[in-house]
Amino acid sequence: MKNIFQTSIAILSLIFVLSACSSTKNTTSSNVSRGKFVGTWTLNNVSYDGLVQNAVQQVFDQAPPEAFAGSTWKLTNSGNGVYTLANGASQTIFWSVYNGGTTGTQFQFKKLFEGDKAKNVSEGYRLDIASNDGSTMTLKSPVAVGNGTGYIIYSFTKTK
């Protein structure tokens, strides 16, 4: 009986040590390679999770979320970029991947205007990276709803 008890304790201890050493996974992508973002992307679809359509009147201090459907985002390896809405309005940006967020890895960008240097612009936007396989990408923008969070979901396809 004593031998069975000691063996059981040893097995449980081993399981505890192995489970303590195993890595955990976030529900969002972690440490997505910057290279997967470089190129030209088309925002194919804007959808909602936990939000009613038209509940958000403006995103990125520019237009309603639906106005971004069909937009083209050109992202260079240097971090420079530009997005162009379907109506022709363009915005220069500086983008990067933020790997230190509490919600996982995030795509972040700052809007740049004539004469701006990215290092001097302190305000910007962060979107959770739901997925990016190099040819399709899904970004989620959190929106406070009562005591919870809803999301605007942006689905992209790489065109170049």
N, C-alpha and C positions, 0 to 999 in steps of 0.2 A: 504494500500500500504506500509506504514511504517513497519507494522508487517511482511509482506512477505519479505521485504528487510532485516530486522533484523534476521529472521529465515534463510534466504539464507546465510548471513554472518556467522551465528553460525555453520551451516552445513559445509560450506567451511573451516572454522577454524578447526573444528573437523577432517575433512579429511586431512588437512595439518598436524596437530599434529600426527595423526595416521600414515601417510605415512613417516613422519620424524623419527618416532620411530621404523619402521619396519627394519628388517635386510636385507642386500644385499647379493647376492650370487655371488661367483666367477665362471668363466667358468671352472676352474679346481677345483679339490677336495680340501677341506680345512680341516686342522687338521686330517689327516688320521692317524689312530692308528698304532703305531709302530708294534704291534702284528700281523697286517695283512701282514707284510713283512717277518716274521720269517718262515723259512722252505726252501725247495728246489724247485727252479723254473726252468723251461725250457723256453728259449727264442725261441718261435715258428716261429715268422715272423718279418722281418725288412721291413718297407715300408716308403714311403716318402709323405710329404704334402708340396707343394710349392717348391719342389726340383726335379731335374732330377736324375734318378738313375746313380750312378758313379760320381756324382758331388762332393761328399765328398770322399776323398781318404783314410782317416784314422780317426778312432774314438778312444777315450781314449788312445791316443798316442800308439796304438798297431797294429791295423789292419783295413781293410775296414769294413764298417757296415755289409755287407753280411757274413763276416767271423764269426760274432757273432750269426747268425741263427743256432739253434741247440745247443747253449751253455747251460751249467747248472750253476745256481747261487745258492750257499748254504749260507743262511743268518741266523746267530744265534741271539738270544735275546741280547747277550752281545755287539753286534755291529761288531763282527768279521765275516768274510765271505771269500768266494773264488769263483771265476768263472772259468770255464773250457770250452775252445772253442772246437768245434767239432774235430779240428786237435790235441787235447790233451794238448795244451798250457794252463797253469793255472796261475792265478794271485790272490794273497792274497789281501784282501781289508778290510777297516774299514768303515762301513756304518752307516747312520743315516737318520732321517726324519727332514727336515728343514721347519718349519711352519711360517717363517717370510718373505718369498719372495714376491716381487711385482707381480709375476705371479701366486701366490698361493703356495700350499704346494709342496715341492720338495724332491726327493730322492737324497741323496748325498753320495759320497764315495771317499775315498782316496786309492791309490794303495800303498801297503806296500811291501818293499823288505827286504831281510835278515837283521835282526838287527834293523829295523825301529820300532819306537813306534809311534802310531797314533798321539799323542799329539805333536810330533816333525815334522810331515809332514804338510806343510802349503798349498800345492796344491792338488786340487781334481776336481771332476766333479759333476755337478748338472743337474738333469733331471726333467722336470715338470711331476707331477703325473696326468695323464689324468683320470685314474680310478684304483681302487684296491678294490675288494670285498672279498679278502681273498683266492680266488681260481683262479681268472684271474687278470692280471695287465697289464696296458698300460702306458708306460713312453714315454715322448717326449723330444728329445734333440733339442733345438733351434739352428739354423744355420743362420748367417747373409747372406742375399741375396740382393745385391743392397741396396735399401733403406728400405727393408722389412725383414721379417723373414720366413724361411722355417723350417720344422721339420723332423727329422729322428724319426720314430715311432717304438718302440720296444713293441711287444705283447708277454706276458708271460702266462704260465699256471703252477699252483702249482702242483708238483708231490708228495710231502711229507709234 
